[in-house]
């Protein structure tokens, strides 16, 4: 039995899908099972990681946990992550945590959760993907409304990773040996500027999209409202700014673990074209 937290999110839902395709029994954690829209053969259960005891009843007979931490505030991680990790480790031998390269920053929420998982005593694997290709869905409203993508740092180059690749790596770590103690940096197969990403979306939907540079202060205000976290919004903007001169790294980790090359951004755009039409 594999327990998946964040089961209705971008990566968690894909992990559920890959596990089902491989015939693995899945228990999916969500705050609202009635609204989860999960397949009937998936056991959907209610829990909230901000209320750690709510997770405990669902850990019986579980062989591995896919852990998605849904909070950006490090203070929330410091408050709840150690108890969540201890509860899991007391009943489950393996945790695969969806972390981020930002875990190298010792006070980030990702670092706090990694330390809690390491201290729990469970076997662990940390997945540190670069940016999700799915994050460019934030442009969907603009693209449905017209032919201009307006956003900051058009020359920021990112090696965005397809959520299906993340899910396949996660499932390998959840269900096979040889991954314990690994910190995997995961990326797509190439770094593309944000301007180029918009062009790829345009090709996928048969339109010529144009880039318009958004002032950083306007983006800061918009992101703060979207995230509800001014510090996290500033962190995102600093990251994009850095990728202008220092493109996001490209790794072969997806291919080494799954046996196939990482899916290119153009494939992701084609897979998600209906969202932009």
MOGISUL-V920113 format. One record per backbone hydrogen bond with DSSP energy under -0.5 kcal/mol. CO is the residue of the C=O (numbers start at 1). NH is the residue of the N-H. Records with the same first field share a line. If there is no record, write none. Layout:
CO = NH + NH
//
This chain:
1 = 3 + 63 + 64
2 = 4 + 27
3 = 5 + 66
4 = 29
6 = 9
9 = 13
10 = 14
11 = 15
12 = 16
13 = 17
14 = 18
15 = 19
16 = 20
17 = 21
18 = 22
19 = 24
20 = 23
25 = 2
26 = 28 + 43
27 = 4 + 29
28 = 45
29 = 7
30 = 47
32 = 35
33 = 36
39 = 42
41 = 43
42 = 44
43 = 28
45 = 30
48 = 51
51 = 48 + 54
52 = 55 + 56
53 = 57
55 = 58
56 = 59
59 = 62
64 = 3
65 = 67 + 96
66 = 5 + 68
67 = 69 + 98
68 = 70
73 = 76 + 77
74 = 78
75 = 79
76 = 80
77 = 81 + 82
80 = 84
81 = 85
82 = 86
83 = 87
84 = 88
85 = 89
86 = 90
88 = 91 + 92
93 = 123
94 = 65
95 = 97 + 125
96 = 67
97 = 99 + 127
100 = 103
101 = 104
102 = 105
104 = 106
105 = 108
108 = 112
109 = 113
110 = 114
111 = 115
112 = 116
113 = 117
114 = 118
115 = 119
116 = 120
117 = 120 + 121
118 = 121
123 = 95
124 = 181
125 = 97 + 127
126 = 128 + 184
127 = 99 + 129
128 = 186
129 = 101
131 = 161
132 = 135
133 = 136
134 = 137
135 = 138
136 = 139
137 = 140
139 = 143
140 = 144
141 = 145
142 = 146
147 = 210
148 = 150
149 = 151 + 212
151 = 214
153 = 156
154 = 195
156 = 158 + 194
157 = 248
158 = 160 + 192
159 = 188
161 = 133
162 = 165 + 166
163 = 167
164 = 168
165 = 169
166 = 170
167 = 171
168 = 172
169 = 173
170 = 174
171 = 175
172 = 176
179 = 182
182 = 126 + 184
183 = 185
184 = 128 + 186
186 = 130
190 = 192
192 = 158
193 = 197
194 = 198
195 = 199
196 = 200
197 = 201
198 = 202
199 = 203
200 = 204
201 = 205
202 = 206 + 207
203 = 206
207 = 209
210 = 149
212 = 151
215 = 219
216 = 220
217 = 221
218 = 222
219 = 223
220 = 224
221 = 225
222 = 226
223 = 227
224 = 228
229 = 233
230 = 234
231 = 235
232 = 236
233 = 237
234 = 238
235 = 239
236 = 240
237 = 241
238 = 242
239 = 243
240 = 244
241 = 244 + 245
242 = 245 + 246
243 = 157
252 = 256
253 = 257
254 = 258
255 = 259
264 = 267 + 268
265 = 269
266 = 270
267 = 271
268 = 272
270 = 273
272 = 275 + 276
273 = 276 + 277
274 = 277
//
